[in-house]
Every structure is written in C-alpha cells, then in structure tokens.
C-alpha cells in the first residue's frame, strides 16, 4: 500500500489516537535511550472481538426507518439487512471491516513500531479459528519477523 500510495500520489492516514498519549512517548524514549535493554521479542494481546465474529451470513430483517441501508452498504455487494451488521458490529464482517486483528493491531502495535523504528516484516505467519468466507474468525494469531535492527 505504501508503494501504491507513492506511485499514485495519494495521501493516506491511519488514526492512532493513543499515539499522542504520554505513555507512548515515554516508552519510545526509554527504549531508544536503552533504559529497557535489548528488545528481542514483543507479545501483544487484545480482548477483542467484543462484537460477534465467526458467524455465518444471517437471514434478512426489516431495515429500520432510521437507517439508509444503501448508504451503509456502500460499494460492496448488496445483501439483506440484519441487525448483526450494525451499529458497530460491521467490523467483524469482511465486506465492511477487518475483524478484531485489523481493528486493534494497528493501535496495539503502533507504540512498538514507533519505539523500535520497525519497517516491514521479512516473514509473517498466521493462524485462526475457523475461517469463514464472510465473517472474521473468533480468534487470530500472527507472528511477524523483522530484520535485525541496527
């Protein structure tokens, strides 16, 4: 995505509000000053998903009068409305979101990337509970390997 954004001269932004918190800046300072020592491994966890995931496509329901379903669907393929997609449960469905991993990893790992000055991993391994076509799994695990830092 970085290369495509540069090629097509498109500005991109990722909102990591926690990045402005003092804790992130202190952690970065401690790590870069060597106060924590040599960091060889980072483990990060989340309590997500706290919305339904690992589901089959639900049956249609009547669209509430307060919702413009066409607008909600956007560019994805039209499907019948179901309350399992709203108000914030959309994140667990591939057509609308990226599941718990995509929703939270950017926030949880941002201090790590910032503090350790990481670039791109040289290896990625992933596993999950049952992977469905339409809905993100209940649990996912990713192991990222980075080149040795100088």
Backbone bond lengths (Angstrom), bond angles and torsions (degrees), N, CA, C in turn:
res aa  C-N    CA-C-N  psi(-1)  N-CA   C-N-CA  omega(-1)  CA-C   N-CA-C  phi
1 X - - - 1.451 - - 1.523 111.22 -
2 X 1.325 115.99 -35.69 1.461 119.55 179.37 1.521 110.69 -61.55
3 X 1.340 116.03 -45.10 1.473 120.36 179.96 1.532 111.06 -64.82
4 X 1.339 116.79 -42.60 1.468 120.13 179.97 1.528 111.32 -64.37
5 X 1.325 116.37 -40.62 1.466 119.75 178.64 1.523 110.49 -61.85
6 X 1.333 116.82 -41.55 1.464 120.36 178.64 1.524 110.90 -67.77
7 X 1.336 116.41 -43.80 1.467 121.16 -178.50 1.524 111.83 -59.73
8 X 1.326 116.49 -45.34 1.463 120.56 -176.24 1.530 113.32 -95.13
9 X 1.336 115.50 7.71 1.467 121.74 177.87 1.532 111.99 52.77
10 X 1.331 114.28 50.18 1.457 121.41 -179.85 1.531 108.39 -109.28
11 X 1.305 116.62 129.05 1.460 120.54 176.60 1.522 109.08 -79.60
12 X 1.313 116.81 133.52 1.463 121.20 177.15 1.519 108.72 -124.89
13 X 1.313 115.37 156.76 1.457 119.72 -179.27 1.512 109.22 -150.13
14 X 1.306 115.83 142.51 1.456 121.71 175.39 1.518 106.66 -122.66
15 X 1.304 117.73 123.05 1.452 120.90 -177.99 1.520 112.34 -86.58
16 X 1.302 117.02 107.58 1.459 122.50 174.65 1.524 107.70 -117.07
17 X 1.317 114.90 84.45 1.453 120.73 -174.20 1.526 112.23 -57.90
18 X 1.322 117.27 -34.34 1.456 120.94 -179.70 1.512 113.17 -62.65
19 X 1.312 116.56 -18.11 1.462 121.22 -178.95 1.520 112.08 -62.68
20 X 1.303 116.47 -25.36 1.461 119.24 -179.25 1.529 112.11 -86.17
21 X 1.327 117.23 -3.91 1.465 120.58 179.95 1.529 110.53 -74.30
22 X 1.300 116.13 147.36 1.459 121.60 -177.58 1.529 112.29 -61.48
23 X 1.331 117.39 -32.46 1.464 120.27 -179.24 1.514 112.97 -59.69
24 X 1.321 116.90 -40.46 1.466 120.79 178.93 1.525 110.01 -65.07
25 X 1.313 116.58 -44.51 1.466 119.94 -179.71 1.525 111.99 -66.25
26 X 1.327 117.54 -38.77 1.467 120.29 176.95 1.522 111.09 -65.17
27 X 1.329 116.48 -43.75 1.462 120.54 178.60 1.524 110.15 -59.34
28 X 1.316 116.48 -45.83 1.470 121.07 178.33 1.526 110.18 -58.45
29 X 1.317 116.53 -46.16 1.467 121.28 -179.39 1.528 110.99 -61.30
30 X 1.334 117.25 -46.45 1.463 120.81 -179.49 1.528 111.51 -62.31
31 X 1.322 115.90 -44.24 1.468 119.80 -179.17 1.523 110.34 -65.50
32 X 1.311 117.05 -47.74 1.460 119.63 -176.17 1.529 112.70 -71.70
33 X 1.329 117.87 -20.21 1.468 121.53 174.69 1.522 112.04 -88.02
34 X 1.329 117.62 -2.34 1.462 121.19 179.81 1.515 113.82 78.47
35 X 1.324 118.55 12.77 1.462 121.87 -176.73 1.525 113.13 -72.36
36 X 1.312 117.29 -19.41 1.465 120.97 179.58 1.528 110.59 -98.39
37 X 1.309 117.36 -18.21 1.461 121.63 -177.63 1.519 110.57 97.05
38 X 1.320 114.94 -171.65 1.464 121.00 -177.41 1.528 110.15 -76.11
39 X 1.296 116.87 122.19 1.465 121.35 -179.31 1.519 108.63 -97.79
40 X 1.325 115.76 120.18 1.465 121.48 -178.24 1.524 112.54 -111.46
41 X 1.326 116.34 -19.08 1.461 119.66 -176.11 1.522 109.03 -150.70
42 X 1.320 115.46 140.31 1.463 121.75 175.68 1.519 107.07 -128.43
43 X 1.317 117.28 131.20 1.463 122.17 174.19 1.519 107.72 -116.28
44 X 1.316 115.96 131.14 1.464 121.08 -178.45 1.522 109.05 -128.87
45 X 1.313 116.26 142.68 1.461 121.97 -176.88 1.523 110.04 -134.98
46 X 1.326 115.24 162.75 1.459 120.94 172.71 1.527 109.09 -145.17
47 X 1.319 115.84 155.19 1.465 120.72 175.53 1.523 111.00 -85.98
48 X 1.317 117.49 2.95 1.457 121.17 -179.43 1.519 110.43 -76.86
49 X 1.298 118.70 155.76 1.444 126.95 4.81 1.529 112.03 -82.42
50 X 1.317 114.87 142.26 1.466 120.60 171.62 1.521 108.74 -107.50
51 X 1.320 115.93 15.59 1.461 124.59 173.54 1.521 105.97 -124.72
52 X 1.313 119.14 163.94 1.466 120.65 -177.88 1.530 112.34 -66.77
53 X 1.322 116.16 131.82 1.463 123.20 172.93 1.519 107.55 -139.92
54 X 1.323 116.55 171.03 1.456 121.32 179.89 1.518 112.26 70.97
55 X 1.336 116.35 32.14 1.464 121.21 -175.34 1.522 111.68 -110.31
56 X 1.311 115.32 154.48 1.458 120.50 169.35 1.524 108.03 -82.26
57 X 1.322 116.31 162.86 1.465 120.86 -179.86 1.528 109.22 -61.33
58 X 1.334 117.49 125.88 1.467 120.27 -178.59 1.529 112.32 -79.25
59 X 1.319 114.93 162.69 1.468 120.83 175.57 1.524 109.46 -72.11
60 X 1.319 115.28 157.19 1.456 120.85 -178.65 1.518 113.37 -71.23
61 X 1.318 114.73 153.00 1.461 123.38 175.25 1.531 107.44 -131.32
62 X 1.324 115.54 170.34 1.460 119.97 174.46 1.518 108.75 -68.28
63 X 1.316 115.72 137.65 1.465 121.02 177.81 1.528 108.69 -75.81
64 X 1.337 118.23 129.74 1.469 119.82 177.14 1.534 110.60 -60.58
65 X 1.320 116.22 147.74 1.467 121.52 179.54 1.528 112.23 -61.06
66 X 1.315 116.40 -23.27 1.465 120.91 -176.29 1.528 113.12 -86.99
67 X 1.334 117.77 2.47 1.466 121.26 -176.16 1.524 111.41 -122.02
68 X 1.313 116.49 129.41 1.461 122.33 172.52 1.527 106.06 -91.20
69 X 1.334 116.49 94.32 1.460 121.63 -174.26 1.530 111.73 -62.51
70 X 1.317 118.14 -38.18 1.471 121.13 177.37 1.532 110.85 -58.91
71 X 1.310 116.35 -43.59 1.458 120.77 179.65 1.528 110.71 -66.65
72 X 1.335 117.05 -41.17 1.463 121.19 178.71 1.525 110.57 -61.01
73 X 1.326 117.36 -45.07 1.470 122.55 -178.22 1.524 111.40 -61.62
74 X 1.314 116.85 -37.05 1.463 119.67 178.85 1.518 111.82 60.48
75 X 1.344 117.53 -135.69 1.461 120.22 -174.96 1.529 114.50 -82.83
76 X 1.319 118.33 -4.89 1.464 119.48 -178.20 1.530 110.73 -77.86
77 X 1.310 116.04 166.73 1.470 121.57 -179.25 1.536 110.36 -62.84
78 X 1.320 115.90 135.42 1.468 121.04 -179.89 1.522 109.90 -61.47
79 X 1.302 115.46 140.97 1.463 123.46 176.50 1.516 107.78 -143.74
80 X 1.323 118.17 159.54 1.465 120.03 176.63 1.534 110.30 -65.51
81 X 1.302 116.04 145.44 1.464 121.51 177.04 1.525 110.10 -66.74
82 X 1.335 116.10 145.79 1.460 123.08 168.51 1.518 106.70 -149.99
83 X 1.317 116.48 142.00 1.468 120.55 -177.71 1.531 112.31 -63.86
84 X 1.343 118.08 -13.86 1.463 120.24 176.12 1.532 112.21 -67.00
85 X 1.329 117.43 -16.44 1.463 120.29 179.73 1.525 113.07 -88.29
86 X 1.318 117.47 -15.72 1.459 120.48 -173.82 1.527 109.70 -132.07
87 X 1.310 121.92 167.27 1.443 125.62 -5.86 1.535 112.51 -79.45
88 X 1.329 118.31 -30.38 1.468 116.10 -179.55 1.514 111.81 -123.36
89 X 1.310 116.15 3.87 1.466 121.02 -179.58 1.522 113.07 -71.11
90 X 1.319 117.76 -9.06 1.469 122.32 179.60 1.518 111.66 -53.39
91 X 1.342 117.93 -28.87 1.466 121.02 -175.46 1.523 113.09 -62.83
92 X 1.325 118.36 -20.92 1.459 120.95 -179.80 1.520 114.35 -87.24
93 X 1.320 117.70 -3.11 1.469 122.09 -177.85 1.523 109.51 -108.58
94 X 1.341 116.51 127.98 1.469 121.43 -174.65 1.527 113.48 -55.89
95 X 1.315 118.59 -34.29 1.466 119.76 -179.63 1.528 113.00 -68.15
96 X 1.322 116.83 -19.95 1.464 120.42 -175.76 1.527 113.53 -118.25
97 X 1.322 117.86 -29.01 1.458 121.25 -173.73 1.513 112.75 -143.78
98 X 1.313 115.57 -165.75 1.464 121.38 -175.93 1.526 112.65 -125.01
99 X 1.324 117.09 15.50 1.459 120.02 -179.01 1.518 111.26 72.17
100 X 1.319 115.56 -177.43 1.462 120.92 -176.38 1.526 112.12 -62.22
101 X 1.322 116.81 -39.19 1.464 119.70 -178.51 1.527 111.16 -62.77
102 X 1.309 116.52 -49.74 1.460 119.92 179.26 1.517 113.09 -69.09
103 X 1.320 116.44 -28.96 1.457 121.11 -178.26 1.525 111.91 -74.40
104 X 1.339 117.26 -37.18 1.459 120.09 -171.36 1.525 115.94 -111.88
105 X 1.326 118.61 -28.12 1.468 120.13 -174.06 1.523 112.37 -58.02
106 X 1.322 116.84 -37.92 1.468 119.08 -179.40 1.524 111.18 -61.42
107 X 1.310 117.74 -34.47 1.463 121.25 -179.80 1.530 111.04 -79.42
108 X 1.322 116.59 -43.96 1.463 121.28 -176.76 1.524 111.50 -69.06
109 X 1.319 117.06 -38.33 1.462 120.60 -176.04 1.528 113.93 -90.94
110 X 1.314 117.57 -11.28 1.467 119.46 -178.87 1.532 112.78 -55.80
111 X 1.340 119.89 -46.38 1.467 118.81 178.27 1.530 112.55 -59.92
112 X 1.326 116.58 -33.00 1.467 120.82 178.97 1.530 109.59 -66.83
113 X 1.329 116.80 -49.65 1.463 120.87 179.49 1.525 110.89 -59.98
114 X 1.319 115.51 -44.29 1.461 120.80 -177.56 1.531 110.83 -65.94
115 X 1.318 116.99 -45.53 1.462 121.64 -175.64 1.520 113.09 -72.68
116 X 1.328 116.60 -39.99 1.464 120.59 -177.19 1.526 112.62 -92.45
117 X 1.322 116.04 -1.98 1.474 121.95 179.95 1.535 111.14 55.23
118 X 1.314 115.30 47.32 1.462 120.57 -179.12 1.521 110.64 -77.54
119 X 1.310 115.68 149.50 1.456 122.02 174.39 1.524 107.60 -108.41
120 X 1.310 118.08 -120.31 1.459 121.32 -178.63 1.521 110.36 -101.26
121 X 1.341 117.81 144.63 1.466 119.81 177.42 1.531 110.51 -68.92
122 X 1.335 115.15 153.60 1.465 120.11 176.07 1.527 110.69 -96.75
123 X 1.336 115.67 -10.45 1.461 120.33 179.54 1.523 108.39 -153.39
124 X 1.322 116.03 142.58 1.468 121.11 176.82 1.519 108.89 -138.35
125 X 1.314 116.59 132.74 1.464 123.52 175.99 1.515 107.66 -124.94
126 X 1.313 117.08 137.81 1.450 119.59 179.61 1.512 112.11 -137.93
127 X 1.310 115.67 152.10 1.465 121.50 174.20 1.527 107.56 -148.75
128 X 1.322 115.02 161.81 1.460 118.82 -179.41 1.513 110.11 -157.43
129 X 1.319 114.46 168.58 1.452 119.69 167.14 1.525 106.06 -69.75
130 X 1.307 117.95 -174.02 1.458 122.29 -176.05 1.529 111.83 -43.95
131 X 1.325 116.21 123.05 1.459 121.82 -179.70 1.516 109.42 -95.65
132 X 1.316 115.67 120.80 1.458 121.97 -178.80 1.526 110.79 -104.64
133 X 1.308 116.07 160.23 1.461 121.95 -178.85 1.522 112.46 -68.53
134 X 1.329 118.00 -38.44 1.462 121.45 -171.80 1.522 115.36 -104.87
135 X 1.323 116.92 -23.82 1.462 120.79 -172.09 1.525 110.36 -127.27
136 X 1.324 115.79 141.51 1.462 121.06 178.11 1.529 110.26 -64.41
137 X 1.336 117.73 152.97 1.462 120.88 -179.67 1.532 112.14 -72.07
138 X 1.331 115.22 166.01 1.467 120.65 178.87 1.524 112.71 -69.22
139 X 1.323 116.99 -30.85 1.462 120.63 -178.61 1.524 109.54 -145.28
140 X 1.314 115.18 144.26 1.455 121.79 178.39 1.522 108.92 -139.96
141 X 1.332 115.34 151.80 1.454 120.71 176.17 1.524 107.53 -138.66
142 X 1.311 116.33 135.61 1.459 121.69 179.51 1.519 108.47 -131.52
143 X 1.325 115.16 136.11 1.466 121.04 173.66 1.519 106.88 -117.11
144 X 1.318 116.30 120.34 1.458 122.41 179.06 1.522 108.93 -109.77
145 X 1.316 116.53 133.67 1.462 121.88 177.91 1.525 108.06 -114.01
146 X 1.317 115.63 132.52 1.463 121.70 -177.27 1.521 110.20 -115.06
147 X 1.330 116.11 154.20 1.463 117.95 175.69 1.528 109.29 -64.10
148 X 1.318 115.42 156.25 1.460 119.74 179.38 1.522 109.34 -59.08
149 X 1.319 115.14 134.65 1.465 119.85 179.49 1.517 109.89 -82.05
150 X 1.317 115.16 146.05 1.467 120.23 -179.67 1.511 109.62 -99.22
